Amino acid sequence: MNKTLLNRITLNSQVGHGKPTIRNTRYLVESILEYLSGGDSIEDILQEFPDLVKEDILASIAYATEVLKHKGVTYSGAE
């Protein structure tokens, strides 16, 4: 776990409806992951949102990894 990256992820009930955000901004971790899973590259996201940096995207991935490690989430695949 990279604590430096994870420090970029914030939880604030006043921002993003209390969901994890990047540096206490309006950028939801969930949204960044959706862009990535939709096929956008890190470079694509950075072009679309110039106030983000590569470490913000990597922090989102690291956060999701940590959550999955502790939640034990399973997915049965397409029905």
MIMI-957596 format. One record per residue: residue number from 1; residue in three letters; chain; x, y, z of N, C-alpha, C in turn. Coordinates in pm, whole numbers, plus 50000, padded with zeros to 5 digits. Layout:
   n res chain    nu    nv    nw   cau   cav   caw    cu    cv    cw
 NUM ALA     A     X     Y     Z     X     Y     Z     X     Y     Z
...
# end
This chain:
   n res chain    nu    nv    nw   cau   cav   caw    cu    cv    cw
   1 MET     A 50085 49882 50000 50000 50000 50000 50090 50125 50000
   2 ASN     A 50056 50217 49916 50132 50340 49907 50057 50451 49981
   3 LYS     A 50097 50476 50104 50027 50574 50187 50034 50715 50129
   4 THR     A 50142 50747 50060 50153 50878 49999 50042 50898 49896
   5 LEU     A 50019 50796 49813 49911 50804 49715 49776 50810 49786
   6 LEU     A 49756 50724 49883 49626 50717 49950 49592 50846 50026
   7 ASN     A 49693 50923 50062 49667 51051 50129 49595 51150 50036
   8 ARG     A 49597 51123 49907 49528 51209 49811 49377 51186 49812
   9 ILE     A 49334 51075 49868 49192 51040 49870 49132 51091 50000
  10 THR     A 49021 51165 49988 48959 51224 50105 48813 51185 50116
  11 LEU     A 48766 51180 50239 48625 51158 50268 48575 51278 50346
  12 ASN     A 48475 51345 50290 48423 51466 50352 48274 51469 50322
  13 SER     A 48192 51471 50425 48047 51468 50405 47997 51591 50328
  14 GLN     A 48077 51696 50323 48038 51819 50254 48081 51821 50106
  15 VAL     A 48159 51722 50065 48210 51718 49927 48178 51582 49867
  16 GLY     A 48118 51582 49750 48092 51456 49680 47994 51366 49752
  17 HIS     A 47903 51425 49828 47803 51347 49903 47867 51245 49997
  18 GLY     A 47987 51277 50045 48055 51190 50139 48128 51073 50077
  19 LYS     A 48127 51065 49945 48200 50958 49876 48348 50996 49866
  20 PRO     A 48435 50897 49846 48578 50927 49833 48604 51018 49713
  21 THR     A 48680 51123 49738 48716 51217 49632 48867 51233 49627
  22 ILE     A 48911 51297 49520 49053 51326 49505 49082 51463 49563
  23 ARG     A 49166 51468 49663 49213 51592 49726 49100 51685 49766
  24 ASN     A 48991 51627 49815 48879 51706 49866 48818 51796 49758
  25 THR     A 48822 51748 49634 48764 51821 49522 48635 51752 49479
  26 ARG     A 48577 51797 49371 48454 51738 49320 48479 51609 49241
  27 TYR     A 48605 51571 49224 48637 51451 49147 48621 51326 49233
  28 LEU     A 48520 51247 49201 48494 51124 49275 48588 51013 49227
  29 VAL     A 48639 50936 49321 48720 50819 49287 48639 50728 49194
  30 GLU     A 48515 50711 49227 48424 50627 49149 48421 50670 49001
  31 SER     A 48415 50798 48977 48409 50850 48839 48539 50823 48764
  32 ILE     A 48650 50843 48831 48780 50817 48767 48791 50670 48729
  33 LEU     A 48748 50583 48819 48752 50439 48789 48659 50403 48674
  34 GLU     A 48546 50470 48665 48454 50446 48552 48519 50487 48420
  35 TYR     A 48589 50599 48419 48659 50640 48298 48762 50534 48258
  36 LEU     A 48839 50487 48355 48941 50386 48326 48879 50256 48277
  37 SER     A 48774 50211 48343 48711 50085 48302 48640 50099 48167
  38 GLY     A 48607 50222 48130 48546 50248 48000 48647 50255 47886
  39 GLY     A 48774 50245 47920 48878 50242 47817 48962 50367 47806
  40 ASP     A 48928 50470 47884 49011 50591 47881 49145 50562 47946
  41 SER     A 49249 50620 47891 49382 50607 47950 49401 50716 48056
  42 ILE     A 49506 50701 48133 49540 50805 48230 49562 50937 48157
  43 GLU     A 49629 50931 48043 49655 51052 47966 49526 51116 47918
  44 ASP     A 49428 51033 47877 49297 51086 47834 49231 51164 47948
  45 ILE     A 49233 51107 48067 49169 51170 48183 49241 51300 48218
  46 LEU     A 49372 51300 48212 49448 51420 48244 49423 51531 48143
  47 GLN     A 49401 51495 48018 49368 51597 47917 49230 51656 47942
  48 GLU     A 49136 51570 47982 48999 51614 48007 48989 51700 48133
  49 PHE     A 49070 51665 48233 49066 51734 48363 49207 51782 48398
  50 PRO     A 49249 51896 48344 49388 51941 48360 49430 51974 48503
  51 ASP     A 49334 51986 48595 49375 52013 48733 49408 51886 48810
  52 LEU     A 49394 51769 48745 49438 51643 48805 49579 51612 48758
  53 VAL     A 49648 51531 48836 49782 51483 48799 49781 51331 48803
  54 LYS     A 49882 51273 48743 49889 51127 48732 49875 51059 48868
  55 GLU     A 49935 51115 48970 49927 51056 49104 49784 51050 49156
  56 ASP     A 49699 51142 49113 49558 51139 49154 49488 51015 49096
  57 ILE     A 49518 50983 48972 49458 50867 48908 49511 50740 48973
  58 LEU     A 49641 50736 48996 49701 50619 49062 49646 50603 49204
  59 ALA     A 49621 50713 49271 49563 50707 49406 49423 50647 49402
  60 SER     A 49347 50679 49300 49213 50622 49286 49220 50471 49270
  61 ILE     A 49312 50426 49190 49330 50281 49171 49376 50215 49300
  62 ALA     A 49471 50278 49368 49522 50223 49495 49411 50217 49599
  63 TYR     A 49327 50319 49603 49216 50320 49699 49120 50206 49670
  64 ALA     A 49083 50189 49545 48992 50080 49507 49052 49944 49543
  65 THR     A 49180 49929 49522 49248 49804 49556 49239 49776 49705
  66 GLU     A 49264 49878 49787 49257 49860 49931 49114 49828 49977
  67 VAL     A 49017 49894 49920 48877 49868 49957 48841 49723 49924
  68 LEU     A 48880 49678 49807 48848 49540 49767 48918 49438 49856
  69 LYS     A 49038 49467 49898 49110 49376 49988 49034 49356 50118
  70 HIS     A 48969 49460 50166 48904 49455 50297 48756 49424 50290
  71 LYS     A 48695 49444 50176 48551 49421 50164 48517 49279 50120
  72 GLY     A 48609 49214 50052 48580 49080 50004 48467 49079 49901
  73 VAL     A 48464 49179 49816 48360 49191 49715 48378 49083 49609
  74 THR     A 48267 49021 49572 48272 48920 49467 48180 48962 49354
  75 TYR     A 48206 48912 49237 48126 48943 49118 48105 48812 49044
  76 SER     A 47980 48784 49014 47948 48655 48949 47956 48662 48798
  77 GLY     A 47981 48777 48741 47991 48791 48596 47857 48819 48532
  78 ALA     A 47857 48820 48401 47736 48852 48326 47634 48740 48341
  79 GLU     A 47508 48780 48340 47401 48682 48353 47345 48647 48218
# end
